[in-house]
Amino acid sequence: MGAKESLPGDGPAPGMHHYYSKFMRECPSGQLSLHEFKKLLGLQGLDPQGDIYIKRVFDIFDLNQDGFIDFLEFIAAINLVIRGKIDQKLKWYFKLYDADGNGCIDKKELLSIFTAIQAINGHTNMSAEEFTNMIFQKIDVNNDGELTLEEFITGVERDEDLMELITKSFDLSNVLKVIQSGRRHSV
């Protein structure tokens, strides 16, 4: 059994009412727009790549695609990030990378999302190109230059280094820490 993930120093996960009051305080209308989402996370003024990434994250959390994240969608997102099983998270990552929604990730999609993530999280010891090529080299079993959801999940689950790399690079828990801490360090 894997260790239960929790954010450092927060003891048991805060109850839903904690998130609800926070959500309503930050967002009295109960509807979080993309602009408010960025404000909540302190992510205004990103470069265009970073903006694209945040918009993708927002769109995926916006389950009914009405252009707003409501409280239930917000909680679903938080649950996934904190308590999601690894294959749920991988499905979510896949959705994030599959920019055109055709059920496959190609190199261009992976490259653009990884570039965007680096713009937000700071650069890793690997360029976006190297990262993309490595992923395809490791898990594009039939070498068709595209990854299906199955190839992606199987490939990542089989390779611990890759799993760690992907989980670290796309870790949203720092985003959640911001939400939990109530943005005390806001500008």
C-alpha positions as a Markdown table, in Angstrom:
| # | Residue | x | y | z |
|---|---|---|---|---|
| 1 | Met | 0.0 | 0.0 | 0.0 |
| 2 | Gly | 1.3 | 3.4 | -0.9 |
| 3 | Ala | 1.8 | 6.0 | 1.8 |
| 4 | Lys | -1.2 | 8.3 | 2.0 |
| 5 | Glu | -0.3 | 11.6 | 0.4 |
| 6 | Ser | -0.8 | 14.7 | 2.4 |
| 7 | Leu | 0.6 | 18.1 | 2.2 |
| 8 | Pro | 3.4 | 18.7 | 4.7 |
| 9 | Gly | 2.4 | 20.1 | 8.0 |
| 10 | Asp | -1.3 | 20.1 | 7.5 |
| 11 | Gly | -2.1 | 17.0 | 9.7 |
| 12 | Pro | -5.4 | 15.5 | 8.6 |
| 13 | Ala | -6.8 | 17.0 | 5.4 |
| 14 | Pro | -9.0 | 20.0 | 6.1 |
| 15 | Gly | -12.7 | 19.3 | 5.9 |
| 16 | Met | -14.9 | 20.3 | 3.0 |
| 17 | His | -16.3 | 23.2 | 5.0 |
| 18 | His | -12.8 | 24.6 | 5.1 |
| 19 | Tyr | -12.6 | 24.6 | 1.3 |
| 20 | Tyr | -16.2 | 25.8 | 1.0 |
| 21 | Ser | -15.7 | 28.9 | 3.2 |
| 22 | Lys | -12.4 | 29.6 | 1.4 |
| 23 | Phe | -14.0 | 29.2 | -2.0 |
| 24 | Met | -17.0 | 31.4 | -1.1 |
| 25 | Arg | -14.7 | 34.0 | 0.4 |
| 26 | Glu | -12.5 | 34.2 | -2.7 |
| 27 | Cys | -15.4 | 33.7 | -5.0 |
| 28 | Pro | -18.7 | 35.0 | -3.5 |
| 29 | Ser | -20.6 | 34.3 | -6.7 |
| 30 | Gly | -19.9 | 30.6 | -6.4 |
| 31 | Gln | -18.5 | 30.6 | -9.9 |
| 32 | Leu | -14.8 | 30.9 | -10.5 |
| 33 | Ser | -13.9 | 32.4 | -13.8 |
| 34 | Leu | -10.5 | 31.8 | -15.5 |
| 35 | His | -9.4 | 35.3 | -14.4 |
| 36 | Glu | -10.4 | 34.6 | -10.7 |
| 37 | Phe | -8.8 | 31.1 | -10.9 |
| 38 | Lys | -5.5 | 32.7 | -11.9 |
| 39 | Lys | -5.9 | 35.4 | -9.2 |
| 40 | Leu | -6.6 | 32.7 | -6.6 |
| 41 | Leu | -3.4 | 30.9 | -7.5 |
| 42 | Gly | -1.4 | 34.1 | -7.9 |
| 43 | Leu | -0.7 | 33.3 | -11.5 |
| 44 | Gln | -1.4 | 36.5 | -13.3 |
| 45 | Gly | 1.1 | 37.9 | -15.7 |
| 46 | Leu | 2.5 | 34.6 | -16.9 |
| 47 | Asp | 4.1 | 34.3 | -20.3 |
| 48 | Pro | 1.8 | 33.1 | -23.1 |
| 49 | Gln | 3.0 | 29.5 | -22.7 |
| 50 | Gly | 2.2 | 29.5 | -19.0 |
| 51 | Asp | -1.2 | 31.1 | -19.8 |
| 52 | Ile | -2.1 | 28.3 | -22.2 |
| 53 | Tyr | -1.3 | 25.7 | -19.5 |
| 54 | Ile | -3.4 | 27.3 | -16.8 |
| 55 | Lys | -6.2 | 27.7 | -19.3 |
| 56 | Arg | -6.0 | 23.9 | -20.0 |
| 57 | Val | -6.0 | 23.1 | -16.3 |
| 58 | Phe | -9.0 | 25.3 | -15.9 |
| 59 | Asp | -10.8 | 23.8 | -18.8 |
| 60 | Ile | -10.3 | 20.3 | -17.5 |
| 61 | Phe | -11.6 | 21.2 | -14.0 |
| 62 | Asp | -14.5 | 22.9 | -15.6 |
| 63 | Leu | -16.4 | 19.6 | -16.1 |
| 64 | Asn | -19.5 | 21.0 | -17.6 |
| 65 | Gln | -17.6 | 23.4 | -19.9 |
| 66 | Asp | -19.6 | 26.4 | -18.9 |
| 67 | Gly | -16.6 | 28.6 | -18.5 |
| 68 | Phe | -16.7 | 28.6 | -14.7 |
| 69 | Ile | -15.5 | 26.3 | -12.0 |
| 70 | Asp | -18.2 | 25.9 | -9.4 |
| 71 | Phe | -17.7 | 24.5 | -5.9 |
| 72 | Leu | -18.4 | 20.9 | -6.9 |
| 73 | Glu | -16.0 | 21.0 | -9.7 |
| 74 | Phe | -13.5 | 22.7 | -7.4 |
| 75 | Ile | -13.8 | 19.9 | -4.8 |
| 76 | Ala | -13.6 | 17.2 | -7.5 |
| 77 | Ala | -10.3 | 18.8 | -8.6 |
| 78 | Ile | -8.9 | 19.0 | -5.1 |
| 79 | Asn | -9.9 | 15.4 | -4.4 |
| 80 | Leu | -8.2 | 14.2 | -7.5 |
| 81 | Val | -5.0 | 16.0 | -6.7 |
| 82 | Ile | -4.9 | 15.0 | -3.0 |
| 83 | Arg | -6.5 | 11.6 | -2.9 |
| 84 | Gly | -6.6 | 10.5 | -6.6 |
| 85 | Lys | -5.3 | 7.1 | -7.4 |
| 86 | Ile | -2.3 | 7.1 | -9.6 |
| 87 | Asp | -4.2 | 5.9 | -12.7 |
| 88 | Gln | -6.9 | 8.6 | -12.2 |
| 89 | Lys | -4.0 | 11.1 | -12.1 |
| 90 | Leu | -2.5 | 9.7 | -15.2 |
| 91 | Lys | -5.8 | 9.9 | -17.0 |
| 92 | Trp | -6.0 | 13.5 | -15.9 |
| 93 | Tyr | -2.5 | 14.2 | -17.1 |
| 94 | Phe | -3.3 | 12.5 | -20.4 |
| 95 | Lys | -6.3 | 14.8 | -20.9 |
| 96 | Leu | -4.1 | 17.8 | -20.1 |
| 97 | Tyr | -1.6 | 16.9 | -22.8 |
| 98 | Asp | -4.1 | 15.8 | -25.4 |
| 99 | Ala | -4.7 | 19.4 | -26.5 |
| 100 | Asp | -6.9 | 18.7 | -29.5 |
| 101 | Gly | -8.9 | 16.0 | -27.6 |
| 102 | Asn | -8.4 | 13.4 | -30.3 |
| 103 | Gly | -7.5 | 10.6 | -27.8 |
| 104 | Cys | -3.8 | 10.6 | -28.7 |
| 105 | Ile | -0.8 | 12.7 | -27.6 |
| 106 | Asp | 1.7 | 13.6 | -30.2 |
| 107 | Lys | 5.1 | 15.1 | -29.7 |
| 108 | Lys | 4.0 | 18.6 | -30.5 |
| 109 | Glu | 1.3 | 18.5 | -27.8 |
| 110 | Leu | 3.6 | 17.1 | -25.1 |
| 111 | Leu | 6.3 | 19.5 | -26.0 |
| 112 | Ser | 4.0 | 22.5 | -25.8 |
| 113 | Ile | 2.5 | 21.5 | -22.4 |
| 114 | Phe | 5.9 | 20.7 | -20.9 |
| 115 | Thr | 7.3 | 24.0 | -22.1 |
| 116 | Ala | 4.3 | 25.7 | -20.4 |
| 117 | Ile | 4.8 | 23.8 | -17.2 |
| 118 | Gln | 8.5 | 24.7 | -17.1 |
| 119 | Ala | 7.4 | 28.3 | -17.5 |
| 120 | Ile | 5.4 | 28.0 | -14.3 |
| 121 | Asn | 7.4 | 25.6 | -12.2 |
| 122 | Gly | 10.8 | 26.8 | -13.2 |
| 123 | His | 13.1 | 24.8 | -15.4 |
| 124 | Thr | 14.2 | 21.3 | -14.7 |
| 125 | Asn | 17.5 | 19.7 | -15.6 |
| 126 | Met | 16.1 | 18.6 | -18.9 |
| 127 | Ser | 14.9 | 20.7 | -21.8 |
| 128 | Ala | 11.3 | 20.3 | -23.0 |
| 129 | Glu | 12.6 | 18.6 | -26.2 |
| 130 | Glu | 14.7 | 16.1 | -24.2 |
| 131 | Phe | 11.8 | 15.3 | -21.9 |
| 132 | Thr | 9.4 | 14.8 | -24.9 |
| 133 | Asn | 11.9 | 12.6 | -26.8 |
| 134 | Met | 12.6 | 10.5 | -23.7 |
| 135 | Ile | 8.9 | 9.9 | -23.0 |
| 136 | Phe | 8.2 | 8.8 | -26.6 |
| 137 | Gln | 11.3 | 6.7 | -26.7 |
| 138 | Lys | 10.3 | 4.9 | -23.5 |
| 139 | Ile | 6.5 | 4.4 | -24.0 |
| 140 | Asp | 5.6 | 4.8 | -27.7 |
| 141 | Val | 5.5 | 1.0 | -28.1 |
| 142 | Asn | 4.5 | 0.9 | -31.8 |
| 143 | Asn | 6.6 | 4.0 | -32.7 |
| 144 | Asp | 3.8 | 5.7 | -34.5 |
| 145 | Gly | 4.7 | 9.1 | -32.9 |
| 146 | Glu | 1.5 | 9.2 | -30.9 |
| 147 | Leu | 0.6 | 7.9 | -27.5 |
| 148 | Thr | -2.8 | 6.5 | -26.7 |
| 149 | Leu | -4.2 | 6.6 | -23.2 |
| 150 | Glu | -3.3 | 3.0 | -22.8 |
| 151 | Glu | 0.3 | 3.3 | -24.0 |
| 152 | Phe | 0.7 | 6.3 | -21.7 |
| 153 | Ile | -0.7 | 4.7 | -18.5 |
| 154 | Thr | 1.0 | 1.3 | -19.1 |
| 155 | Gly | 4.3 | 3.0 | -20.0 |
| 156 | Val | 4.4 | 5.3 | -17.1 |
| 157 | Glu | 3.2 | 2.7 | -14.5 |
| 158 | Arg | 5.9 | 0.3 | -15.7 |
| 159 | Asp | 8.7 | 2.8 | -15.3 |
| 160 | Glu | 9.3 | 4.2 | -11.9 |
| 161 | Asp | 11.7 | 6.9 | -12.9 |
| 162 | Leu | 9.3 | 8.1 | -15.5 |
| 163 | Met | 6.4 | 8.0 | -13.0 |
| 164 | Glu | 8.4 | 10.1 | -10.5 |
| 165 | Leu | 9.4 | 12.6 | -13.2 |
| 166 | Ile | 5.9 | 13.0 | -14.5 |
| 167 | Thr | 4.4 | 13.3 | -11.0 |
| 168 | Lys | 7.0 | 15.8 | -10.0 |
| 169 | Ser | 6.8 | 17.9 | -13.1 |
| 170 | Phe | 3.1 | 18.1 | -13.1 |
| 171 | Asp | 2.5 | 18.2 | -9.4 |
| 172 | Leu | -0.4 | 20.4 | -8.6 |
| 173 | Ser | 0.0 | 20.2 | -4.9 |
| 174 | Asn | 1.9 | 23.4 | -4.8 |
| 175 | Val | -1.1 | 25.0 | -6.4 |
| 176 | Leu | -3.2 | 23.5 | -3.6 |
| 177 | Lys | -0.9 | 24.7 | -0.9 |
| 178 | Val | -1.5 | 28.2 | -2.2 |
| 179 | Ile | -5.3 | 27.6 | -2.0 |
| 180 | Gln | -5.0 | 26.1 | 1.5 |
| 181 | Ser | -2.7 | 28.8 | 2.9 |
| 182 | Gly | -5.2 | 31.5 | 1.9 |
| 183 | Arg | -2.5 | 33.2 | -0.1 |
| 184 | Arg | -1.0 | 34.9 | 2.9 |
| 185 | His | 2.0 | 35.8 | 0.8 |
| 186 | Ser | -0.2 | 37.5 | -1.9 |
| 187 | Val | 1.2 | 40.7 | -3.5 |
